[in-house]
């Protein structure tokens, strides 16, 4: 085990293991690599969904005004919307 690594043990049903193995194999990954990546992706999603932002009334009004009047669609905006988020790379 590489230095700094820890072991994570879980129990699964045979059908769950087989499903995970099949998906991992399709991606050319080990079961452990596949499961760890999937678990980390889900953990990031949960934590990002739970982020709380607090702003003053003036800032909130400015944000609300921007949301009420979206920017016109441009090529630059289309490229931005197609760009993967840093945590998805």
Secondary structure as GFF3:
##gff-version 3
##sequence-region A 1 89
A	DSSP	alpha_helix	14	26	.	.	.	ID=ss1
A	DSSP	alpha_helix	31	49	.	.	.	ID=ss2
A	DSSP	alpha_helix	57	68	.	.	.	ID=ss3
A	DSSP	alpha_helix	75	82	.	.	.	ID=ss4
A	DSSP	three_ten_helix	86	88	.	.	.	ID=ss5
###
